[in-house]
Amino acid sequence: MDEKLLARIADALERLAPLSARDADLTAHPAYIWDGRSAQAVEVFAPADYALLSGIDEQKGRLLENTRRHAAGLPAHDVLLWGARGTGKSASVGAVIGALQGESVDIALVQCTADHLDSLPALFALLRTVDRSFILFIDDLGFDNENSGSDARVMRSLLDGGASARPANVRLYVTSNRRHIVPRHLSEQDDPINKRDIVDDKMALSDRFGLSLGFHNIDQDAYLAIVEGYARHYDLPFDGQDAIFWATQRGSRSGRVAWQYMTELAGREGRKL
């Protein structure tokens, strides 16, 4: 084959091949995104204000204490934050990182989607070489019935016991709508073959988290207290009945809905948050 043609083919293949991504400086930024191949810095890290998260004082307090211990090099837990949607699970993770960074504590957040679980050993190998504490945050983790067994076992090996287990300077913070992460059905109890093994295999994943924090639905009074706290902080007038109507329209009372109501109020008043 003509050498010029071969050179042209080689050039074309090189252009088609994805460029190897370079990792951001893992000592310089407050937060990163792991895309399965590289860690990229979050351009604007703006977590929720820790003091403004109300109605979840015990949960956020225990999470802050655990994170503080980890940043100090003391024994600390991997954490499962589970419960109803919109109740502050994800916000709490960012808030405690932001609160500690505000105290000049050197700790960083690394967020990864559940789609990239199989790439985490590469991330762990990277973070292991950095003299810094990290929280690996996996939001909204859940496994379907078809793949729950194998994926759950992969996740367990990352938490402990495997060659790819997370390094000492990393802790996993995972949010899930389910307390045991994986779905459970009554049919599991009726399976004539190893029925107990099936249930135990699924529940063993949640058992790997040393700290499990439940976030629950709130009542009307708690919802209004959250709204009032936000309104006071941002100096926004509000009517309790209007706030209740806003939540009723959405079929939910939660911290997320309260914040959405604040966004609506600020817009009505022509104010910035």
N, C-alpha and C positions, 0 to 999 in steps of 0.2 A: 504493500500500500504506500502511496506517495507520502513522504515525510511531512510535507506542508499540510496535507489533509489530516494526518495524525495529530499534528500540532493544533490545528483548528478544532478537532474533536476534543482534545484535552482541554483547550481553553474554554470550550462550551461547557464541558462537564464541571470545570472549576467554578464557572459562573453560576451553574445550577445548584451546586452543593451549598448548603447553608453555612454561613460563616460561623466559626466557633465563637460563642459569646464569651465576653470577658466578665469576670465577677467584679462587682463594685468593691471598694475598700471596706472590708468588714469590720474595721475599727473606727470608721468615721461617721456613720449615719445612725439615726435612731431606729429605722425600720427598713426591712427589705422584703422583696417578693422573690420566692424561688419558683422558677418556671419549668423545672424539670431538668434544666441544663446549667443554669447559672443563677446567681443571686444578684438581683438588681436593686438599687436603692430606691426607696419610696421618695418621690420628689417633695411631696408635702405631707408630713405626718401630723395629723390634727386629731388626736384621740378625744373622746368625750372627757369633760372635766370631772375628775373623780368626786369632787365635793357635790356635784349636781346630781349624781346618780342616787336617787332616794328610793326607799322601799325595799332595798336589797343590802342594807347595812351589814348584816352578818356575812353574806356571801362575799361582798367586795372587800370586807375587812380581812377575812381569812385568806382571800386570794392575794391581797397586798402583802400580808405577813409572809406567806409562802414564797412570793416572788422576791421579797426583800432578803429572805434567808438564802435563796439561790444566788442572788447577786453578790452576797457576802461570802460565797463559797461554802456555806453551811448545808447540811442535809435538807433537801426540799423535795416535794412530791411532784409527779406528773398529775395534771388536774383534768377531770372531766366535768364540764359545766353542762348540765342537762335541764330540759324543761320546756315550758311553753314559749312559743315564738314571741319575739318582741319584748321579752322581759329583762333584757340587759345582759345576756350572756356574752355576746361579742363585745359590746360596749365596755364591759367590765375589764376584759383582757387588755384592750387598748388603754383604758383609763389608768390601770395600775402601772403600766409601763410608762405612760406619760407622767404620772405622779412621781415615780422614782427618778426618772430623768430630770424632773424639775428640782429634785433634791441633789442633783449632780451625781447620781448613782449610775455607774457605767453598765448598762444592760440594754439589749436591743431585741426588737421583735422581728421574727422571720415568719412570713405567712406563706402557706402552701395549700393548694387545693387538694381534695381527696383524689383527684385524677392523677396526681404525681406521687402517690405513695411508693410505687416501685423504684422511684429515683432517690428516695430519702437516704439510703446508704451513701450515695455520692455526696449529698449535702452534709451528712454527719462527718464524712471524711474531711470535708472542707472546713467545717466549723471546729473540728477537733484541733486544728492547727492554730486557732486564733485565741489569744489571751483575753477573752471577754466572755461574759455570760449572755446566753441567748434563750429566748422563749420561742419555741417553734409552735406556731398557731395554726391549727387546722379547723376551719369553720364549717359547721353543719355536716359533720361526718355521719354517714349512714351507709349500710350495705343492703342490697336487695337480696331476695331469697336465693337467686341463682348463684351469686358469687360470694355470699356472706361468709361461708365457711373458710374458703381459701384466703380471701382478703382479710378476714379477721385474724387468721393465723399470721399473715405477713405483719399486720399491725402489732400483734403481741410480740413478735420477735424484735421489732424496733424498740419496744418499751423495755424489754429485758430478755436475757437468756440467749440471745443469738449473737453471731459474729458481727452483725450489722447494727447492734443495739446502740442507742444514742449515747454520745460521749458525756462526760461528767459536767461539762459546761453548758449542756442543753437540757431543757425540760420541755415536755409536750403539754400544751394546753389545747384541749379539744372541746368543741361544742357539739351538742347533738339534741335533737328533739326527744330522743328516747333515752331512758335511764341506762339501758343495757346496749345502746347504740344499734344493735342488730334487731330486726323484727322477730317476734315470737308469736307462735300461733298454737291454738289448742291441738292442732293435728300433730304437733311434735310429741305430745304426750301419748298419742295413740299409735305412733310408729312402732311396729313390733320388733324392729331391728335396732338395737343400741339406742333406744329412745332417750335414755338418760344421758348418753354420751353426746347426743346432738344438742340437747339443752345446755349441758355443761360447757361444751365447746364454744357456744355463742356467748354465754355469760362470762366466760373466763377473760374476755377482752376487757370488760368494764372493771373486773377485779384487779387488773394491772395498774389502775390509777389509784395512787395512794390517797388522793383527796377528791371526793365527789360532792359537787355543790348543786343543789336543786334550786331552780328558779320557777316560781309558780304564778299562776294567774292571780290578779289582784282584784280587790273589791272596789266599789265606787269611791269610798272614802280615801283609799290609798291612791287611786288614780287622781282624784282631785288634789291630794296633797302634793303629788308630783307636779301637776300643772301649776299649782300655787308657788312651788319652789322655783320653777323655771320663770314664771311671770315676775316674781320678786327680783330674781337675779337680773333679768333683762328689762326691768321697769316697764312691764307691759300690763295694761288693764285687761281683766277678763271677767266674764260672767260664768258662774258655776253651771247654770243650766245650759248655756251655749257649749261649754266644754263637754258636758254629758251628752248633749245632742250629737256633737262631733264624734264621740266614741260610739254612740248607738248606730250612727250611719255606717261605721266600719265594722260593727259586730264584734268589737274587741276593746278591752281596757288594758292598756299596757304602757310601759315607759316609752315605747316607740310611738304609739298613738298620741301620747302626751306631747312628745317632741314635734310630731307632725302638726298638732294643734298650735304649738308655739310658732311654727313656721307660718301657719295661716294667719295668726294674730299679727306677727311682725309685718307680713305683707299688707294686711289691712291698714296698719298704722304707718306704712311707708318707712319702716325701720329695718335696719340690718341686724342680724344676729351675730 
